[in-house]
Amino acid sequence: MIDGPYYVLVLLGVLGTGLVAGVFCGFSALVMRGLASLPSAQGVAAMNAINRAALTPAFMLVFAGSAVLCAMIAVVTFVVWPDEGRTELLLGSALYLFGSFGLTLVKNVPRNEALAKLEPGTPEAASYWPAYVREWTQWNQVRTLAAATAAVLYVLALF
């Protein structure tokens, strides 16, 4: 059974990955649907504003901090090599690090950067907006599933 500081580390991993999964889920289920219903100029302007606002210390602490926690959990798991929960801890860490954090860097952020270069109301922005919403949301759903599954795996490792 996991105990002591290792237990606290995994518990923080559950909290962090679960919070990120909730944010991502809310985005797919509510925010992106709402933005997609707007005229493209308004949707582009709103999403660019959201992307700028997302770079707050509070969100970055949870998002990047969870990646650090997952990396720490993986390293400690390799060092301690527990009899129980090892597979769940390593899979949970990999899912968050690659399926949530990593995908953000290689799929969502490049789309955000491309959108930020477009002036709302231009034909280029209007042309890019539907594909942006569809592709960004698809990758966001993968990130959501990865973060949520990581949280579940961490919980399973605790029992």
C-alpha positions as CSV (number, residue, x, y, z in Angstrom):
1,M,0.0,0.0,0.0
2,I,1.2,3.5,-0.8
3,D,1.7,5.6,2.3
4,G,3.6,8.6,3.7
5,P,4.9,11.3,1.4
6,Y,4.4,9.1,-1.7
7,Y,0.7,8.9,-0.8
8,V,0.4,12.7,-0.6
9,L,2.2,13.0,-3.9
10,V,-0.2,10.6,-5.6
11,L,-3.2,12.3,-3.9
12,L,-2.0,15.7,-5.3
13,G,-1.6,13.9,-8.7
14,V,-5.3,12.9,-8.5
15,L,-6.3,16.4,-7.6
16,G,-4.2,18.0,-10.4
17,T,-5.1,15.7,-13.2
18,G,-8.8,15.7,-12.2
19,L,-8.9,19.5,-12.1
20,V,-7.3,19.7,-15.6
21,A,-9.7,17.1,-16.9
22,G,-12.6,19.2,-15.6
23,V,-11.4,22.4,-17.2
24,F,-10.9,20.6,-20.5
25,C,-14.3,18.9,-20.3
26,G,-16.0,22.2,-19.6
27,F,-14.3,23.7,-22.6
28,S,-15.4,20.9,-25.0
29,A,-18.9,20.7,-23.6
30,L,-19.7,24.4,-23.1
31,V,-17.2,26.9,-24.2
32,M,-16.3,25.7,-27.7
33,R,-20.0,24.9,-28.4
34,G,-20.9,28.5,-27.4
35,L,-18.0,30.0,-29.5
36,A,-18.9,27.9,-32.5
37,S,-22.4,29.3,-32.5
38,L,-21.1,32.8,-32.8
39,P,-20.3,34.6,-36.1
40,S,-16.7,33.8,-37.0
41,A,-15.4,37.3,-36.2
42,Q,-16.8,37.2,-32.7
43,G,-15.7,33.6,-32.2
44,V,-12.1,34.3,-33.3
45,A,-11.9,37.4,-31.1
46,A,-13.4,35.6,-28.1
47,M,-11.1,32.6,-28.4
48,N,-8.0,34.7,-28.8
49,A,-9.0,36.6,-25.6
50,I,-9.6,33.3,-23.8
51,N,-6.2,32.0,-25.0
52,R,-4.5,35.1,-23.6
53,A,-6.4,34.8,-20.4
54,A,-5.5,31.1,-20.0
55,L,-1.8,32.1,-19.3
56,T,-2.6,33.1,-15.7
57,P,-0.4,31.8,-12.9
58,A,-3.3,29.9,-11.3
59,F,-4.1,27.9,-14.4
60,M,-0.5,27.3,-15.3
61,L,0.2,26.2,-11.8
62,V,-2.5,23.5,-12.1
63,F,-1.7,22.5,-15.7
64,A,2.1,22.6,-15.6
65,G,2.2,21.7,-11.9
66,S,0.3,18.5,-12.7
67,A,2.8,17.6,-15.3
68,V,5.6,18.1,-12.8
69,L,3.7,15.9,-10.3
70,C,3.1,13.2,-12.9
71,A,6.8,13.2,-13.7
72,M,7.7,13.0,-10.0
73,I,5.2,10.1,-9.5
74,A,6.8,8.2,-12.4
75,V,10.3,8.8,-11.1
76,V,9.4,7.8,-7.6
77,T,7.6,4.7,-8.8
78,F,10.6,3.6,-10.7
79,V,12.8,4.1,-7.6
80,V,10.4,2.6,-5.1
81,W,9.0,0.0,-7.5
82,P,5.9,-0.8,-5.3
83,D,4.3,-4.2,-5.5
84,E,0.9,-2.7,-5.8
85,G,-0.2,0.2,-8.0
86,R,2.9,0.3,-10.1
87,T,1.2,-0.2,-13.5
88,E,-1.6,2.3,-12.6
89,L,0.9,5.0,-11.5
90,L,3.1,4.6,-14.6
91,L,0.2,4.5,-17.0
92,G,-1.5,7.5,-15.3
93,S,1.7,9.5,-15.5
94,A,2.3,8.6,-19.2
95,L,-1.3,9.5,-20.0
96,Y,-1.2,12.9,-18.5
97,L,2.4,13.7,-19.7
98,F,1.8,12.6,-23.3
99,G,-1.9,12.6,-23.8
100,S,-2.8,15.8,-22.0
101,F,0.3,18.0,-21.5
102,G,2.2,16.8,-24.6
103,L,-0.9,17.1,-26.9
104,T,-1.5,20.6,-25.7
105,L,2.0,21.6,-26.9
106,V,1.9,19.8,-30.3
107,K,-1.8,20.1,-31.2
108,N,-3.7,22.8,-29.4
109,V,-1.1,25.5,-28.9
110,P,0.0,25.6,-32.6
111,R,-3.7,26.1,-33.5
112,N,-4.0,28.8,-30.9
113,E,-0.9,30.6,-32.3
114,A,-2.3,30.3,-35.9
115,L,-5.6,31.8,-34.8
116,A,-3.8,34.6,-32.9
117,K,-2.2,35.7,-36.2
118,L,-5.6,36.2,-37.8
119,E,-7.5,39.4,-37.7
120,P,-11.1,38.8,-36.7
121,G,-13.5,39.7,-39.4
122,T,-11.1,38.9,-42.3
123,P,-11.9,36.3,-44.9
124,E,-8.8,34.3,-43.7
125,A,-10.2,34.2,-40.2
126,A,-13.7,33.2,-41.4
127,S,-12.2,30.4,-43.5
128,Y,-10.0,29.1,-40.7
129,W,-12.5,29.3,-37.8
130,P,-14.7,26.2,-38.6
131,A,-11.7,23.9,-39.0
132,Y,-10.1,25.4,-35.9
133,V,-13.1,24.8,-33.7
134,R,-13.5,21.2,-35.0
135,E,-9.9,20.2,-34.8
136,W,-9.1,22.0,-31.5
137,T,-12.2,20.5,-29.9
138,Q,-11.3,17.0,-31.1
139,W,-7.8,17.2,-29.6
140,N,-9.2,18.8,-26.5
141,Q,-11.5,15.8,-26.0
142,V,-8.4,13.5,-26.2
143,R,-6.7,15.7,-23.6
144,T,-9.8,15.5,-21.4
145,L,-9.9,11.7,-21.6
146,A,-6.2,11.4,-21.0
147,A,-6.3,13.6,-17.9
148,A,-9.5,12.0,-16.5
149,T,-8.1,8.5,-17.0
150,A,-4.8,9.5,-15.3
151,A,-6.8,10.7,-12.3
152,V,-8.8,7.4,-12.2
153,L,-5.6,5.3,-12.5
154,Y,-4.0,7.3,-9.6
155,V,-7.1,6.7,-7.5
156,L,-6.9,2.9,-8.3
157,A,-3.3,2.9,-7.3
158,L,-4.2,4.1,-3.8
159,F,-6.4,1.1,-3.1
